Amino acid sequence: MITCFSLAIFIWPSVAFSQKYSFTNYGIENGLLQSQATRIVQDNNHRLVIATFLGIDRFDGKTFAPIIKDNSLIDFVNVLTIDHNGKIWAGNTNGLYSFYADKATRFVGDNNDSLIVATDLVADRLDNLWGLRNQRLFKISGGRMQYVNVTGGDETVTAITINKNGEMLAAVLNKGIYCLANHIWIITIPPILPKDTQIKRFIVDSSDDDAVYITTGTEIFYASKTTSRKIKIDFQKNGVSQVNSIVQDNSNGLWIGTNKGAYYYNNNNPEYFDGSNGLTNYPVNDIFKDFDNNIWFGTNGAGVFRFDGSGFLILDQAQGVTEPILQMTVDKSDNILMTGGSKLMAYNGAKMSQIKIPLMDATDVFHCLYTDKENNTWLCTQQALWEGTGSNFTRFYPKNKNDPNISFNAVTKDWLKTMWVVASDGVYYWDKGFKKISGTNGMCTGLIETGPDSILVGTPNSLFLVVHKKIDHSFEADFLKGSNINCLKYYKGRIYIGTFASGLFIWNPHGGPITHLNEKNGLSSASVYSIDIDKNEILWVGTGRAVNQFKIKNDGTFKRIINENISNLFVECDQDALLFHNNQVLIGTTKGMLVVKNDLPPNSFSAPYTTIQRVSFYNKQTVKYTYRNGYKEPENLKLPFNNSHITLSFDGIYLKNPNNVSYSYKLWPLDTRFSALVNNNVVDYPSLPPGSYIFSVKAYNLAGASSNVASFSFQITPAYYQTAFFKVAIVMLLFLISISTWKYFRVKEEQKRRLIAHLRLEEQVKIRKQTAEDFHDDLGNKLTRINVLSDILYKKIDVGLPDQRKIIDQIKDNADALFTGSKHILWALDPDNDRLSEVLTHVKEFGIDLFLNTAISFTSDLTSDKFKEIILPMGYGRNITMILKELFNNVLRHSGAQNVKASAVLSHDNYISIVVEDDGKGFDMATVKSGNGMRNINNRAKKINGVIETRSSINEGTSVTLVIKQLPPLN
């Protein structure tokens, strides 16, 4: 007879604990100068500046670096601020100091007030420095310190701050809080505290510019222009007696530093943090919110803590989790049941309890936790199956000693409430006992229901389908052959299959493409141990290295979500160890359990801030340095071509997740695009060609948000033979050589031409001279003989023969005319008459002879010493003579003039102008047509590069000018 018996659950004493939050601690072992941190601020390139009892540290998220090594200047820093130029101001009992470009300067001011012991210090938007000294407000501007009166009367200023507009606010004892707006102090918060109660610190509410949070050192108040209230926190409950600092985060929550840990106050709900839940029991001197909404705590002895606001809790050994969390489920009482195999634990949100089942074999281990649709809890162990209903667990199987032994791996109930289990030897279903599905004899690792009486089973090699209690041999999932199935999920018609080392497959068995997610497209590891999908249709994937998220898009594709709340957690998520509960995600890992809030925006983080850290070069030269963003950079760097090795180091400062920053860079003009993302922050260029370069780099966080672009310019100077000047000089030299060579050959050619021309001219002169001589001797003799014979014949002819004698006279006259004409030809032919002076003299003589014994008086101005130097080309003299003779004859025959004058002028540009003018009757140039004589004159003028210019009018005479425009070269 099968008997069912109920087992009472024995619960071990519960472990009372506080939840452990995600605080990160930095101490002297991490490089911090000293463990007592008094003030924290952030510089212009997002690094923290931390004041301690042994000096000032600068922190980039990975490395602490002292500001200056001369600790005699900066011991026991109690006030700290940074102005808009990046200059750090700090104060201690020795006075006030500024730090810039690795130099510390003690402030003296032009009034020599060297010992300024400040109790508070801030910088406004105009870079004025404000501070408190003996509860008096002072301002440092332009190197001068002066006290400032806020209210116009006796006053005690107890605290100062800056609002988000960079305006100065001051708390005056018993008079309220004042704001300096447009150089006028205006009261913004009236007195709200009992008389003589001092405001130790105050901040402006981030959601209301006209409201503040105030601490008196023991209490906290909220105040505006019209209302005030006390923040109700029971400090005494946790032994807190002093409030040291307050700051507000991006969620408008208030962080409060005390003499023992800190509080977080939001929505009227205070939460206390000390050593039990991740912070410290030591005093928190200062709290600071950085640009990424990280909250930093400067403590008195425990160093610096960071809370990154990621909103996850850690449950580990300190909270009672004694083994890895492999399985989780939720019971009817809304408790989280979890196991690592040997122990069963319960977590109610406040405490962890270990559950012991007395009748359970001590050697038995848990394989699976499961809650069905009726909220009953099932426990699969290696030897049994347990059912939990409320506060009791009943062993469901085996019910008696004769029941076959089954090593259960997983359990589920289908829509028909049939119980299904998979085991090390196959698949079973419950029907008044477990019955095995025929043909299932090997290891089965998981199962899901895919429809009425339809179960999908995972194995170390693939999947198979059980329908109506039989294996469906028509089912095929060839893409999974050889894949070790770790987990299964059915959601909206698709099956999600997590494998060992093969990634995640998303498959629609009714058709459609198969999506495969692995390390190449978003998974941190190819081993997928757990899968779940939340109410926002976000797919959560637990892998062997991290938890990944993907948005399930409407088209069935998947987009990876970079959620820095969890993406920077290096955790190994275990099998079936993802659970959604009360808007939280519970993640089982090998080191405990994480409780992550599931309502935070995944990409609400700022980007890194990138700066050039170091520029290294290997050429020994004197370089002037400048300081940018706190780092030293060479100014106007120029490297020689033969030593152009340069190395650039840079840093994307991202305090939220400093180790997960990647970079993209380019070197213009060699690169036109930024490089692919890389993790290293050093780039080395061993040998750059000459040119001007701009190196640019930007950083990215895990979410893909990019930083500012940091850049550095430098030059590689070329060798002298690579310079543009040298190249231009070479081109010019080659050009000059080419021109010189061309001119040389041109000159030689011209000399040869001139020589030939000179020889020809000499030959022509000889020919002309010989011709003139021969012509004169021969023709002259013959004409003379004709004249002599004519005279003899004339004498022999009888006077009674007048006709014959007349003919003889005509012969003699023609012979005389021919002789006279030949004399002119011979004169022109003789080269000795090529001088302009000879030509004009000849013309003058001709004019005198022509107008002799006529009614016309001839005068001339044709002789000048300048004309003796001008030698005319061959033919010029004859044409000039013939033109003037024609003009003289025209005057004689047609002008009716009484006077005629011939003159010649040589202009400065070697133009020759020969003018013939008379005072005759003139003519109308518009009506008179040129005859053959004038046409001949114009034709002759063209032959000698000349032109005829005629001016005349009736009864006003005529002027004709021969202008020879330019004399050709003589040789």
Solvent accessible surface area in square Angstrom, and as a share of the most:
residue,aa,sasa,rsa
1,M,218,0.97
2,I,96,0.49
3,T,73,0.42
4,C,92,0.55
5,F,70,0.29
6,S,75,0.48
7,L,10,0.05
8,A,65,0.50
9,I,36,0.19
10,F,119,0.50
11,I,108,0.55
12,W,105,0.37
13,P,124,0.78
14,S,49,0.32
15,V,65,0.37
16,A,93,0.72
17,F,34,0.14
18,S,49,0.32
19,Q,45,0.20
20,K,63,0.27
21,Y,26,0.10
22,S,12,0.08
23,F,27,0.11
24,T,52,0.30
25,N,63,0.32
26,Y,26,0.10
27,G,6,0.06
28,I,110,0.56
29,E,134,0.60
30,N,74,0.38
31,G,41,0.39
32,L,5,0.02
33,L,52,0.26
34,Q,31,0.14
35,S,29,0.19
36,Q,44,0.20
37,A,0,0.00
38,T,14,0.08
39,R,55,0.20
40,I,4,0.02
41,V,27,0.16
42,Q,20,0.09
43,D,8,0.04
44,N,65,0.33
45,N,0,0.00
46,H,33,0.15
47,R,10,0.03
48,L,0,0.00
49,V,0,0.00
50,I,0,0.00
51,A,0,0.00
52,T,0,0.00
53,F,59,0.25
54,L,83,0.41
55,G,0,0.00
56,I,0,0.00
57,D,0,0.00
58,R,43,0.16
59,F,2,0.01
60,D,16,0.08
61,G,6,0.05
62,K,92,0.39
63,T,81,0.47
64,F,17,0.07
65,A,47,0.36
66,P,66,0.41
67,I,17,0.09
68,I,31,0.16
69,K,180,0.76
70,D,68,0.35
71,N,59,0.30
72,S,78,0.50
73,L,45,0.22
74,I,1,0.01
75,D,41,0.21
76,F,117,0.49
77,V,1,0.01
78,N,57,0.29
79,V,2,0.01
80,L,10,0.05
81,T,13,0.08
82,I,27,0.14
83,D,12,0.06
84,H,111,0.50
85,N,106,0.54
86,G,20,0.19
87,K,64,0.27
88,I,2,0.01
89,W,28,0.10
90,A,1,0.01
91,G,1,0.01
92,N,3,0.01
93,T,99,0.57
94,N,67,0.34
95,G,0,0.00
96,L,0,0.00
97,Y,8,0.03
98,S,13,0.08
99,F,7,0.03
100,Y,99,0.38
101,A,24,0.18
102,D,102,0.53
103,K,143,0.61
104,A,28,0.22
105,T,81,0.47
106,R,102,0.37
107,F,20,0.08
108,V,60,0.34
109,G,19,0.19
110,D,95,0.49
111,N,58,0.30
112,N,115,0.59
113,D,40,0.21
114,S,41,0.26
115,L,89,0.44
116,I,0,0.00
117,V,53,0.30
118,A,0,0.00
119,T,83,0.48
120,D,34,0.18
121,L,6,0.03
122,V,25,0.14
123,A,14,0.11
124,D,10,0.05
125,R,122,0.45
126,L,117,0.58
127,D,49,0.25
128,N,23,0.12
129,L,4,0.02
130,W,5,0.02
131,G,0,0.00
132,L,6,0.03
133,R,39,0.14
134,N,127,0.65
135,Q,69,0.31
136,R,127,0.46
137,L,2,0.01
138,F,0,0.00
139,K,41,0.18
140,I,9,0.05
141,S,49,0.32
142,G,88,0.84
143,G,38,0.37
144,R,117,0.43
145,M,7,0.03
146,Q,84,0.37
147,Y,80,0.31
148,V,30,0.18
149,N,78,0.40
150,V,11,0.06
151,T,42,0.24
152,G,71,0.69
153,G,33,0.32
154,D,140,0.73
155,E,43,0.19
156,T,36,0.21
157,V,1,0.00
158,T,18,0.11
159,A,1,0.01
160,I,10,0.05
161,T,21,0.12
162,I,47,0.24
163,N,25,0.13
164,K,147,0.62
165,N,79,0.40
166,G,11,0.11
167,E,33,0.15
168,M,3,0.01
169,L,8,0.04
170,A,0,0.00
171,A,1,0.00
172,V,5,0.03
173,L,34,0.17
174,N,68,0.35
175,K,68,0.29
176,G,7,0.06
177,I,1,0.00
178,Y,32,0.12
179,C,10,0.06
180,L,36,0.18
181,A,23,0.18
182,N,125,0.64
183,H,160,0.71
184,I,109,0.55
185,W,45,0.16
186,I,90,0.45
187,I,77,0.39
188,T,26,0.15
189,I,2,0.01
190,P,54,0.34
191,P,76,0.48
192,I,51,0.26
193,L,29,0.14
194,P,94,0.59
195,K,168,0.71
196,D,89,0.46
197,T,43,0.25
198,Q,52,0.23
199,I,20,0.10
200,K,106,0.45
201,R,55,0.20
202,F,7,0.03
203,I,33,0.17
204,V,25,0.14
205,D,7,0.04
206,S,61,0.39
207,S,78,0.51
208,D,56,0.29
209,D,78,0.40
210,D,69,0.36
211,A,0,0.00
212,V,3,0.01
213,Y,21,0.08
214,I,1,0.00
215,T,1,0.00
216,T,17,0.10
217,G,9,0.08
218,T,82,0.48
219,E,59,0.27
220,I,1,0.01
221,F,30,0.13
222,Y,28,0.11
223,A,0,0.00
224,S,15,0.10
225,K,111,0.47
226,T,132,0.76
227,T,75,0.44
228,S,53,0.34
229,R,120,0.44
230,K,99,0.42
231,I,4,0.02
232,K,171,0.73
233,I,20,0.10
234,D,89,0.46
235,F,23,0.10
236,Q,158,0.70
237,K,162,0.68
238,N,37,0.19
239,G,50,0.48
240,V,6,0.03
241,S,79,0.51
242,Q,94,0.42
243,V,5,0.03
244,N,28,0.14
245,S,0,0.00
246,I,8,0.04
247,V,23,0.13
248,Q,12,0.05
249,D,12,0.06
250,N,100,0.52
251,S,72,0.46
252,N,71,0.36
253,G,0,0.00
254,L,2,0.01
255,W,4,0.01
256,I,0,0.00
257,G,0,0.00
258,T,0,0.00
259,N,44,0.23
260,K,68,0.29
261,G,0,0.00
262,A,0,0.00
263,Y,5,0.02
264,Y,39,0.15
265,Y,23,0.09
266,N,39,0.20
267,N,132,0.68
268,N,120,0.61
269,N,94,0.48
270,P,53,0.33
271,E,57,0.26
272,Y,38,0.15
273,F,4,0.02
274,D,20,0.11
275,G,41,0.39
276,S,65,0.42
277,N,8,0.04
278,G,19,0.18
279,L,10,0.05
280,T,12,0.07
281,N,81,0.41
282,Y,112,0.43
283,P,39,0.24
284,V,0,0.00
285,N,30,0.15
286,D,10,0.05
287,I,9,0.05
288,F,44,0.18
289,K,63,0.27
290,D,4,0.02
291,F,114,0.47
292,D,8,0.04
293,N,35,0.18
294,N,0,0.00
295,I,3,0.01
296,W,1,0.00
297,F,0,0.00
298,G,0,0.00
299,T,0,0.00
300,N,54,0.28
301,G,27,0.26
302,A,22,0.17
303,G,0,0.00
304,V,0,0.00
305,F,13,0.05
306,R,22,0.08
307,F,20,0.08
308,D,11,0.06
309,G,33,0.32
310,S,2,0.01
311,G,13,0.12
312,F,9,0.04
313,L,18,0.09
314,I,44,0.22
315,L,0,0.00
316,D,28,0.15
317,Q,147,0.65
318,A,74,0.57
319,Q,3,0.01
320,G,15,0.15
321,V,3,0.02
322,T,70,0.41
323,E,29,0.13
324,P,52,0.33
325,I,0,0.00
326,L,63,0.31
327,Q,16,0.07
328,M,14,0.06
329,T,9,0.05
330,V,29,0.17
331,D,27,0.14
332,K,103,0.44
333,S,74,0.48
334,D,72,0.38
335,N,39,0.20
336,I,6,0.03
337,L,3,0.02
338,M,0,0.00
339,T,0,0.00
340,G,14,0.13
341,G,9,0.09
342,S,69,0.45
343,K,65,0.27
344,L,1,0.01
345,M,1,0.01
346,A,14,0.11
347,Y,10,0.04
348,N,78,0.40
349,G,36,0.35
350,A,66,0.51
351,K,81,0.34
352,M,2,0.01
353,S,15,0.10
354,Q,27,0.12
355,I,17,0.09
356,K,101,0.43
357,I,9,0.04
358,P,60,0.38
359,L,99,0.49
360,M,28,0.13
361,D,72,0.37
362,A,105,0.82
363,T,103,0.60
364,D,7,0.04
365,V,48,0.28
366,F,13,0.05
367,H,54,0.24
368,C,12,0.07
369,L,11,0.06
370,Y,44,0.17
371,T,35,0.20
372,D,9,0.05
373,K,143,0.61
374,E,84,0.38
375,N,84,0.43
376,N,16,0.08
377,T,3,0.02
378,W,3,0.01
379,L,0,0.00
380,C,0,0.00
381,T,0,0.00
382,Q,80,0.36
383,Q,68,0.30
384,A,4,0.03
385,L,0,0.00
386,W,3,0.01
387,E,38,0.17
388,G,4,0.03
389,T,65,0.38
390,G,42,0.40
391,S,89,0.58
392,N,68,0.35
393,F,9,0.04
394,T,38,0.22
395,R,62,0.22
396,F,31,0.13
397,Y,8,0.03
398,P,31,0.19
399,K,29,0.12
400,N,44,0.23
401,K,203,0.86
402,N,141,0.72
403,D,34,0.17
404,P,97,0.61
405,N,128,0.66
406,I,6,0.03
407,S,25,0.16
408,F,0,0.00
409,N,30,0.15
410,A,13,0.10
411,V,6,0.03
412,T,16,0.09
413,K,38,0.16
414,D,3,0.02
415,W,155,0.55
416,L,118,0.59
417,K,137,0.58
418,T,26,0.15
419,M,6,0.03
420,W,1,0.00
421,V,0,0.00
422,V,0,0.00
423,A,0,0.00
424,S,47,0.30
425,D,52,0.27
426,G,0,0.00
427,V,0,0.00
428,Y,21,0.08
429,Y,32,0.12
430,W,62,0.22
431,D,66,0.34
432,K,195,0.83
433,G,19,0.18
434,F,28,0.12
435,K,95,0.40
436,K,82,0.35
437,I,2,0.01
438,S,99,0.64
439,G,54,0.52
440,T,6,0.04
441,N,112,0.57
442,G,44,0.43
443,M,87,0.39
444,C,3,0.02
445,T,34,0.20
446,G,10,0.10
447,L,18,0.09
448,I,23,0.12
449,E,27,0.12
450,T,33,0.19
451,G,9,0.09
452,P,85,0.54
453,D,16,0.08
454,S,16,0.10
455,I,0,0.00
456,L,1,0.01
457,V,0,0.00
458,G,0,0.00
459,T,21,0.12
460,P,45,0.28
461,N,100,0.51
462,S,23,0.15
463,L,14,0.07
464,F,40,0.17
465,L,24,0.12
466,V,0,0.00
467,V,41,0.24
468,H,123,0.55
469,K,64,0.27
470,K,147,0.62
471,I,34,0.17
472,D,43,0.22
473,H,162,0.72
474,S,95,0.61
475,F,39,0.16
476,E,123,0.55
477,A,9,0.07
478,D,84,0.43
479,F,63,0.26
480,L,0,0.00
481,K,145,0.61
482,G,67,0.64
483,S,8,0.05
484,N,55,0.28
485,I,1,0.01
486,N,18,0.09
487,C,6,0.04
488,L,24,0.12
489,K,54,0.23
490,Y,79,0.30
491,Y,52,0.20
492,K,149,0.63
493,G,23,0.22
494,R,47,0.17
495,I,4,0.02
496,Y,1,0.00
497,I,0,0.00
498,G,0,0.00
499,T,0,0.00
500,F,102,0.43
501,A,64,0.50
502,S,38,0.25
503,G,0,0.00
504,L,0,0.00
505,F,18,0.08
506,I,2,0.01
507,W,24,0.08
508,N,47,0.24
509,P,50,0.32
510,H,163,0.73
511,G,39,0.38
512,G,55,0.52
513,P,124,0.78
514,I,73,0.37
515,T,40,0.23
516,H,71,0.32
517,L,10,0.05
518,N,35,0.18
519,E,105,0.47
520,K,192,0.82
521,N,73,0.37
522,G,10,0.09
523,L,7,0.04
524,S,35,0.23
525,S,14,0.09
526,A,20,0.15
527,S,15,0.10
528,V,0,0.00
529,Y,43,0.16
530,S,1,0.01
531,I,18,0.09
532,D,24,0.13
533,I,16,0.08
534,D,12,0.06
535,K,158,0.67
536,N,75,0.39
537,E,47,0.21
538,I,20,0.10
539,L,0,0.00
540,W,3,0.01
541,V,0,0.00
542,G,0,0.00
543,T,0,0.00
544,G,19,0.18
545,R,119,0.43
546,A,8,0.06
547,V,2,0.01
548,N,5,0.03
549,Q,11,0.05
550,F,2,0.01
551,K,77,0.33
552,I,12,0.06
553,K,90,0.38
554,N,167,0.86
555,D,107,0.55
556,G,19,0.19
557,T,67,0.39
558,F,32,0.13
559,K,128,0.54
560,R,89,0.32
561,I,26,0.13
562,I,27,0.14
563,N,12,0.06
564,E,3,0.01
565,N,4,0.02
566,I,3,0.02
567,S,25,0.16
568,N,41,0.21
569,L,31,0.15
570,F,149,0.62
571,V,26,0.15
572,E,72,0.32
573,C,0,0.00
574,D,13,0.07
575,Q,59,0.26
576,D,64,0.33
577,A,0,0.00
578,L,14,0.07
579,L,30,0.15
580,F,52,0.22
581,H,28,0.12
582,N,108,0.55
583,N,64,0.33
584,Q,57,0.25
585,V,0,0.00
586,L,3,0.02
587,I,1,0.00
588,G,0,0.00
589,T,7,0.04
590,T,51,0.30
591,K,173,0.73
592,G,2,0.02
593,M,0,0.00
594,L,13,0.07
595,V,4,0.02
596,V,2,0.01
597,K,100,0.43
598,N,25,0.13
599,D,94,0.49
600,L,59,0.29
601,P,77,0.49
602,P,46,0.29
603,N,93,0.48
604,S,70,0.45
605,F,38,0.16
606,S,44,0.28
607,A,25,0.19
608,P,5,0.03
609,Y,47,0.18
610,T,0,0.00
611,T,2,0.01
612,I,4,0.02
613,Q,44,0.20
614,R,155,0.57
615,V,12,0.07
616,S,26,0.17
617,F,38,0.16
618,Y,115,0.44
619,N,30,0.15
620,K,204,0.86
621,Q,70,0.31
622,T,144,0.84
623,V,28,0.16
624,K,147,0.62
625,Y,87,0.33
626,T,44,0.26
627,Y,57,0.22
628,R,106,0.39
629,N,57,0.29
630,G,38,0.36
631,Y,32,0.12
632,K,98,0.42
633,E,6,0.03
634,P,4,0.02
635,E,65,0.29
636,N,126,0.65
637,L,3,0.02
638,K,105,0.45
639,L,1,0.00
640,P,35,0.22
641,F,77,0.32
642,N,113,0.58
643,N,49,0.25
644,S,5,0.03
645,H,56,0.25
646,I,0,0.00
647,T,18,0.10
648,L,0,0.00
649,S,20,0.13
650,F,0,0.00
651,D,2,0.01
652,G,2,0.02
653,I,2,0.01
654,Y,1,0.00
655,L,1,0.00
656,K,7,0.03
657,N,9,0.05
658,P,15,0.09
659,N,122,0.62
660,N,54,0.27
661,V,12,0.07
662,S,20,0.13
663,Y,6,0.02
664,S,4,0.03
665,Y,44,0.17
666,K,43,0.18
667,L,1,0.00
668,W,124,0.44
669,P,67,0.42
670,L,96,0.48
671,D,51,0.27
672,T,112,0.65
673,R,201,0.74
674,F,62,0.26
675,S,43,0.28
676,A,84,0.65
677,L,101,0.50
678,V,45,0.26
679,N,127,0.65
680,N,80,0.41
681,N,45,0.23
682,V,66,0.38
683,V,11,0.06
684,D,71,0.37
685,Y,32,0.12
686,P,91,0.57
687,S,89,0.58
688,L,11,0.06
689,P,72,0.45
690,P,48,0.30
691,G,31,0.30
692,S,65,0.42
693,Y,7,0.02
694,I,72,0.36
695,F,0,0.00
696,S,10,0.06
697,V,0,0.00
698,K,40,0.17
699,A,0,0.00
700,Y,42,0.16
701,N,6,0.03
702,L,58,0.29
703,A,31,0.24
704,G,45,0.43
705,A,35,0.27
706,S,52,0.34
707,S,15,0.10
708,N,57,0.29
709,V,79,0.45
710,A,11,0.08
711,S,40,0.26
712,F,8,0.03
713,S,65,0.42
714,F,6,0.03
715,Q,72,0.32
716,I,2,0.01
717,T,47,0.28
718,P,50,0.31
719,A,5,0.04
720,Y,154,0.59
721,Y,109,0.41
722,Q,63,0.28
723,T,40,0.23
724,A,76,0.59
725,F,168,0.70
726,F,67,0.28
727,K,111,0.47
728,V,87,0.50
729,A,40,0.31
730,I,67,0.34
731,V,93,0.54
732,M,97,0.43
733,L,95,0.47
734,L,104,0.52
735,F,111,0.46
736,L,98,0.49
737,I,91,0.46
738,S,66,0.42
739,I,64,0.32
740,S,65,0.42
741,T,62,0.36
742,W,144,0.51
743,K,107,0.45
744,Y,125,0.48
745,F,126,0.52
746,R,134,0.49
747,V,69,0.40
748,K,97,0.41
749,E,107,0.48
750,E,50,0.22
751,Q,99,0.44
752,K,120,0.51
753,R,117,0.43
754,R,121,0.44
755,L,103,0.51
756,I,67,0.34
757,A,30,0.24
758,H,79,0.35
759,L,97,0.48
760,R,158,0.58
761,L,63,0.32
762,E,70,0.31
763,E,93,0.42
764,Q,70,0.31
765,V,47,0.27
766,K,133,0.56
767,I,93,0.47
768,R,16,0.06
769,K,78,0.33
770,Q,97,0.43
771,T,56,0.33
772,A,10,0.08
773,E,83,0.37
774,D,70,0.36
775,F,71,0.30
776,H,102,0.46
777,D,79,0.41
778,D,83,0.43
779,L,41,0.21
780,G,11,0.10
781,N,98,0.50
782,K,111,0.47
783,L,4,0.02
784,T,72,0.42
785,R,151,0.55
786,I,69,0.35
787,N,29,0.15
788,V,76,0.44
789,L,87,0.43
790,S,7,0.04
791,D,52,0.27
792,I,80,0.40
793,L,84,0.42
794,Y,68,0.26
795,K,163,0.69
796,K,155,0.66
797,I,34,0.17
798,D,88,0.45
799,V,118,0.68
800,G,51,0.49
801,L,78,0.39
802,P,88,0.55
803,D,100,0.52
804,Q,79,0.35
805,R,42,0.15
806,K,125,0.53
807,I,98,0.50
808,I,9,0.05
809,D,58,0.30
810,Q,92,0.41
811,I,82,0.41
812,K,70,0.30
813,D,90,0.47
814,N,101,0.52
815,A,7,0.05
816,D,57,0.30
817,A,63,0.49
818,L,96,0.48
819,F,68,0.29
820,T,67,0.39
821,G,29,0.28
822,S,5,0.03
823,K,103,0.44
824,H,50,0.22
825,I,81,0.41
826,L,18,0.09
827,W,46,0.16
828,A,20,0.15
829,L,50,0.25
830,D,35,0.18
831,P,16,0.10
832,D,91,0.47
833,N,22,0.11
834,D,20,0.11
835,R,104,0.38
836,L,0,0.00
837,S,19,0.12
838,E,70,0.31
839,V,0,0.00
840,L,0,0.00
841,T,48,0.28
842,H,20,0.09
843,V,2,0.01
844,K,63,0.27
845,E,93,0.42
846,F,37,0.15
847,G,0,0.00
848,I,81,0.41
849,D,102,0.53
850,L,40,0.20
851,F,9,0.04
852,L,111,0.55
853,N,147,0.76
854,T,53,0.31
855,A,100,0.77
856,I,15,0.08
857,S,57,0.37
858,F,34,0.14
859,T,75,0.44
860,S,36,0.23
861,D,80,0.42
862,L,2,0.01
863,T,82,0.47
864,S,40,0.26
865,D,109,0.56
866,K,116,0.49
867,F,5,0.02
868,K,113,0.48
869,E,141,0.63
870,I,25,0.13
871,I,68,0.35
872,L,4,0.02
873,P,28,0.17
874,M,100,0.45
875,G,34,0.32
876,Y,20,0.08
877,G,9,0.08
878,R,91,0.33
879,N,20,0.10
880,I,0,0.00
881,T,5,0.03
882,M,58,0.26
883,I,0,0.00
884,L,0,0.00
885,K,21,0.09
886,E,48,0.22
887,L,6,0.03
888,F,0,0.00
889,N,39,0.20
890,N,32,0.16
891,V,11,0.06
892,L,60,0.30
893,R,144,0.53
894,H,112,0.50
895,S,13,0.08
896,G,69,0.66
897,A,6,0.05
898,Q,131,0.58
899,N,74,0.38
900,V,2,0.01
901,K,85,0.36
902,A,0,0.00
903,S,18,0.12
904,A,11,0.09
905,V,89,0.51
906,L,31,0.16
907,S,42,0.27
908,H,180,0.80
909,D,72,0.37
910,N,91,0.47
911,Y,83,0.31
912,I,0,0.00
913,S,30,0.19
914,I,0,0.00
915,V,27,0.15
916,V,4,0.02
917,E,73,0.33
918,D,20,0.10
919,D,75,0.39
920,G,7,0.07
921,K,123,0.52
922,G,16,0.15
923,F,65,0.27
924,D,56,0.29
925,M,91,0.41
926,A,95,0.74
927,T,98,0.57
928,V,80,0.46
929,K,184,0.78
930,S,66,0.43
931,G,39,0.38
932,N,102,0.52
933,G,21,0.20
934,M,42,0.19
935,R,123,0.45
936,N,83,0.42
937,I,1,0.00
938,N,54,0.28
939,N,80,0.41
940,R,68,0.25
941,A,1,0.01
942,K,150,0.63
943,K,147,0.62
944,I,2,0.01
945,N,72,0.37
946,G,10,0.09
947,V,57,0.32
948,I,22,0.11
949,E,77,0.35
950,T,36,0.21
951,R,140,0.51
952,S,21,0.13
953,S,45,0.29
954,I,108,0.55
955,N,120,0.62
956,E,140,0.63
957,G,4,0.04
958,T,23,0.14
959,S,17,0.11
960,V,13,0.07
961,T,9,0.05
962,L,0,0.00
963,V,19,0.11
964,I,0,0.00
965,K,92,0.39
966,Q,119,0.53
967,L,37,0.18
968,P,49,0.31
969,P,114,0.72
970,L,80,0.40
971,N,88,0.45
